[in-house]
Amino acid sequence: MRESKALIRSMLAAKDFGSIEHLASSKTGVTRTLVSLLYDNDELIRFRAATAIGVAAFAEGSRKPERVRNLIRGLFWTMNDESGSICWHAPEAIAEILTNLPALKGEFLPILMSFIDEEPFQRGVHRAACRLSRDDSSTMSAYSSRLTRSLSNQDPIIRGLAALALGTIGDASHVSALRSIEGDKAAFAHFDTESSEFVQLTVGQIASHAIARLDLIEPIKEEKIKGDA
């Protein structure tokens, strides 16, 4: 177990998600090891472990889909005080599983989003919303009004994550709310799931990018309506 954990951790350090997927497709226990790495001392390893859990769950799910459901239920259990070991990054891991296995969203996405106001999972659930919005903006649009309320949260990370998710969802009706934080200079390190690296951003930068994207969406919608007429 110790050797396996060291091997998988080295793969995370190298961003070698392909090898993790290959390992998970032929060996049991990979997702269990990755869950243990959600508690690693290195923050970057923790975030990459969440990403890798989605990859490994996809590989394992093709063989035993019920095992993936049990994995998600186990992650939700770690978000319970009774678990004895709260996992702050469980929401991000669950989001990665749902992204890789979208058939499970109907069952588990509403439960995940119900934690959006629960400490200490607010940041994690907002990161989950960003990740899920990137690949399925239509499903996540149901949560856009709730994310808009987060733009006034005292935590700048939550404000920034909410703006990022709204820009990705693509609902132009929230542009005015985003404009209210366009001058927000609060900075934070954001884990970019595409590069698997931390990037330094400000809340205002994210809001401006989201506004620019949404300003492009609205004319397209109007043009489509005219064309249909």
C-alpha positions in Angstrom: 0.0 0.0 0.0 2.8 2.4 0.9 4.7 1.7 -2.3 1.5 2.1 -4.4 0.7 5.4 -2.7 4.3 6.6 -3.4 4.0 5.6 -7.1 0.6 7.3 -7.5 1.8 10.4 -5.7 4.8 10.6 -8.1 2.4 10.4 -11.0 0.5 13.3 -9.6 3.7 15.3 -9.2 4.4 14.7 -12.9 0.8 15.3 -14.0 0.8 11.9 -15.5 -3.0 11.3 -15.4 -2.7 8.9 -18.3 -0.7 6.4 -16.3 -3.1 6.7 -13.4 -6.0 5.9 -15.7 -4.1 2.9 -17.1 -3.3 1.7 -13.6 -6.9 2.1 -12.5 -8.1 0.1 -15.5 -6.1 -2.9 -14.4 -5.8 -2.7 -10.6 -8.2 -2.2 -7.8 -7.7 0.3 -5.0 -6.4 3.2 -7.1 -9.3 5.5 -6.2 -9.0 4.6 -2.5 -5.3 5.6 -2.6 -6.2 8.9 -4.4 -8.8 9.7 -1.8 -6.1 9.3 0.9 -4.0 11.8 -1.2 -6.8 14.4 -0.8 -5.3 14.8 2.7 -1.7 15.2 1.5 0.4 18.0 3.0 1.1 19.5 -0.5 -1.8 21.5 -1.7 -1.0 21.0 -5.3 -1.0 17.2 -4.8 -4.4 17.5 -3.1 -5.9 19.3 -6.1 -4.4 17.0 -8.6 -5.6 14.0 -6.6 -9.2 15.3 -7.0 -8.6 15.5 -10.8 -7.2 12.0 -10.9 -10.1 10.6 -9.0 -12.4 11.4 -11.9 -10.0 9.8 -14.3 -9.6 6.7 -12.2 -13.3 6.4 -11.5 -14.0 6.5 -15.3 -11.6 3.6 -15.7 -13.0 1.6 -12.8 -16.6 2.4 -13.6 -16.4 0.7 -16.9 -15.9 -2.6 -15.0 -17.9 -2.1 -11.8 -20.2 1.0 -12.0 -21.6 0.4 -8.5 -18.1 0.8 -7.1 -18.1 4.4 -8.4 -21.5 5.1 -6.7 -20.0 3.7 -3.5 -17.0 6.0 -4.0 -19.2 9.1 -4.3 -21.2 8.1 -1.3 -17.9 7.6 0.6 -16.8 11.1 -0.4 -20.1 12.6 0.8 -19.5 10.7 4.1 -16.2 12.5 4.5 -18.2 15.8 4.4 -20.1 14.7 7.5 -18.9 15.5 11.0 -19.5 11.9 12.0 -16.8 10.7 9.6 -14.1 11.8 12.0 -11.9 13.0 9.1 -13.4 15.9 7.2 -12.2 16.1 3.6 -12.2 19.6 2.3 -11.6 18.6 -1.3 -14.4 16.0 -1.5 -16.6 18.4 -3.6 -13.9 18.8 -6.2 -13.4 15.1 -6.4 -17.1 14.4 -6.7 -17.3 17.0 -9.5 -14.5 15.3 -11.4 -16.3 12.0 -11.2 -19.6 13.5 -12.4 -17.7 15.2 -15.3 -16.2 11.9 -16.4 -19.4 9.9 -15.7 -22.2 12.3 -16.6 -24.9 9.7 -16.2 -24.5 10.0 -12.4 -25.3 13.7 -12.4 -29.0 13.3 -11.9 -28.4 11.2 -8.8 -25.6 13.1 -7.2 -25.4 16.7 -8.5 -28.3 18.1 -6.5 -26.8 16.6 -3.3 -23.4 18.2 -4.1 -24.8 21.6 -4.8 -26.9 21.5 -1.6 -23.6 22.0 0.3 -22.9 25.4 -1.4 -23.5 27.3 1.8 -22.0 24.7 4.2 -18.7 25.5 5.9 -16.0 24.4 5.2 -17.2 23.2 1.8 -18.2 26.6 0.2 -15.0 27.0 -1.8 -15.0 23.4 -2.8 -18.5 23.4 -4.1 -17.9 26.6 -6.0 -14.8 25.0 -7.6 -17.0 22.0 -8.4 -19.5 24.4 -10.1 -16.8 25.9 -12.2 -15.6 22.4 -13.3 -19.0 21.1 -14.1 -20.0 24.3 -15.9 -17.1 23.9 -18.3 -18.4 20.7 -19.7 -22.1 21.0 -19.1 -23.3 24.6 -18.9 -26.9 23.7 -19.7 -27.3 21.5 -16.6 -25.5 24.0 -14.4 -27.6 26.9 -15.6 -30.2 25.8 -13.0 -27.8 27.0 -10.3 -26.9 30.4 -11.9 -29.1 32.4 -9.7 -27.6 30.8 -6.6 -24.1 31.5 -7.9 -25.1 35.2 -8.5 -25.7 35.6 -4.8 -22.2 34.4 -4.2 -20.8 37.4 -6.0 -21.4 39.4 -2.8 -19.8 36.8 -0.5 -17.2 38.2 1.9 -14.7 35.6 0.8 -12.9 36.8 -2.4 -12.2 33.3 -3.5 -15.9 32.5 -3.5 -16.7 35.7 -5.4 -14.1 34.9 -8.0 -15.2 31.3 -8.4 -18.9 32.3 -8.7 -17.9 34.8 -11.5 -15.9 32.1 -13.2 -18.8 29.7 -13.1 -21.3 32.2 -14.3 -19.1 33.2 -17.3 -18.8 29.6 -18.3 -22.5 28.9 -17.9 -23.2 31.7 -20.4 -26.4 33.3 -19.0 -26.2 36.9 -20.1 -28.9 38.0 -17.7 -26.2 38.0 -14.9 -23.9 40.6 -16.6 -25.1 43.5 -14.4 -24.3 41.5 -11.3 -20.9 40.7 -12.6 -20.3 44.4 -13.4 -20.7 45.2 -9.7 -17.4 43.3 -8.9 -15.5 44.2 -12.0 -13.3 46.6 -10.0 -12.6 44.0 -7.3 -8.8 43.8 -6.9 -8.8 40.9 -4.4 -6.3 38.3 -5.6 -6.1 34.6 -5.0 -4.4 31.4 -6.3 -6.8 29.5 -8.4 -6.3 25.8 -9.4 -6.8 25.6 -13.2 -8.1 22.1 -13.9 -6.9 22.3 -17.5 -3.3 22.9 -16.7 -3.3 21.3 -13.3 -1.4 24.3 -12.0 -2.2 27.3 -9.7 -2.7 30.6 -11.5 -2.9 34.0 -9.8 -6.1 35.9 -10.5 -8.1 38.8 -9.2 -11.8 38.8 -8.8 -12.2 41.7 -11.1 -10.2 40.0 -13.9 -12.4 37.0 -13.7 -15.5 39.2 -13.8 -14.3 41.2 -16.7 -13.5 38.0 -18.7 -17.0 36.6 -17.9 -18.6 39.9 -19.0 -16.7 39.9 -22.2 -17.8 36.4 -22.9 -21.4 37.1 -22.0 -21.5 40.3 -24.1 -20.7 38.1 -27.1 -23.4 35.5 -26.3 -26.3 38.0 -26.2 -26.0 39.3 -29.8 -25.7 35.8 -31.0 -29.0 34.9 -29.3 -30.7 38.0 -30.7 -29.4 37.3 -34.2 -30.8 33.7 -34.0 -34.2 35.0 -32.9 -34.3 37.4 -35.9 -33.2 34.6 -38.2 -35.9 32.3 -36.9 -38.5 35.0 -37.5 
